[in-house]
Amino acid sequence: SCSELVTALSSSLLHSMERLVIMDDQIEVLPDCIAEMQKLEFLELKCQSLKALPKWIGQLKQLHTFALYCNNIPPFIDEMCSWEHIEIWLRFRCLQLEPATSSIEELRNVKSIELGCSSLETLPDRDASLGGLRELSLSRFKNIRCSLDLSETGIEELPPWLGRFTNLAHLKLSNITQNDVLLSGLSHLTSLEELDLSGSNFKSLPSCISSFSRLEMLNVSGCKQLHTIPHLSSSVLEKLDASNCTNLRCLPDFSNLQSLRDLFLGGCNSLECIPGFETIAENFWDLELPGPSGGIQCSNLSNDFKNKVFM
């Protein structure tokens, strides 16, 4: 076995070894002789039956990388929390994360986590200490509903692999600089239910938004360079916030947006028309429109309706 082989190594080899990979699904306890490997820099364990980690791992002064591969998250994860100088890489193929998830969140030195949990539906909603995390792979997640917040970042492009998150429901890209490449990346995200582009300097929105059939909320408030909003075909769109889009001139036809309940157009003083507005006017719960003082000229609305709304 791997334990017998490692134990049989000569003392000189133990003291000079810098890299060790153990692949043994039968091993339950690591041999103590590994503690003698004071020059060990890299330790990788692919041991499905491992029950505990010896404390001396954290005392190997030259060890800078520890990689653990398991089918399930082991109960000894919390023992790694005290490791201050070791980068931790974790790969799990598990059916569920609890109860070890809270321990993972305390691993300040974890650099990479791969969770292949096909039945997982939610991720923990709590503050974690994963400040050093550089890579997060969520493979085989079929049921999870994801939210992604990239607000006020310097991101220039949405990677195509985001499209594989078939349940990515909420995306926040507020206060983002105009970038045609970034906007074109939205075409992969057809499962979006909420899209927040508020405070960005986009002049126009990509036509792919028209194909987002699940979109329930679109927020473009404060996009002062925005001129038009493309056709919205989502029959489930409930909220559109375009308030303070001072250069917005053209809106899509609202007549097919029968689920729209909240509409915010305050401050849209360049708006020329609101097509199809009268056909759904009675559906609104929360409505904010620019008044006559803003210079609005809604030529497609009847005088009778304008008097009721603006007077």
C-alpha angles and dihedrals in degrees: 000000000000090000092055092046094050092046090052093058115114120255092245092053092048091054094048100042114116103174129039130178119183119192109179124129091192099057114104102172129032115240113256092228088079086073087070092062094096092163093052110130103168128038123180123182125192096174116138095186098047109135103182145011118228116237092234091075089075089050096058097109097198095046108110103159130047120179123188126189118188140155090226133025105263122228093239096071091108090063088071093059092087094054105109104169101038125091110220125212118188130192119180134176100191142151095223139007102215136126095018096050094091089056092052090054091060094056099109093179098049110125103177134023127183116187117185099183109150096185097046114122104174140024120222113278100215139097112277131197095226093125093142097050111131101167133034120179118187102185124177093013102152102156105035119111107215134204122197125192116193097158119151093004129132092239112148102180139027107227115237091234089073085075089068089068092088090180099048096137107167127042124177118193101158122158094018124153118245109276123161092197091054093050093047088058089068089076090080093058103075093147095066117133098175126031121183117190096153121152094015126129099234114146093201139006123240117262090234089081086074089067096053096110094175097051111130101165132031119182119188096148116151094018092137095179095052112117104174142014114216126234112296113211099174109122090197098055106132104167134037118177114187097147118152094015089142096184097043109127107159132046128188122258106281096195093096095046096090093155095055109121105157122049124172118187101147112144094020091128096161094057111129103184145356104213117208092006096129093056093064101026093113093055097068124111096176119025130174120177133171112256129228090270088070091061096248116172108191099180094173093061121084118246089241092056093045090053091052094048104038104030 
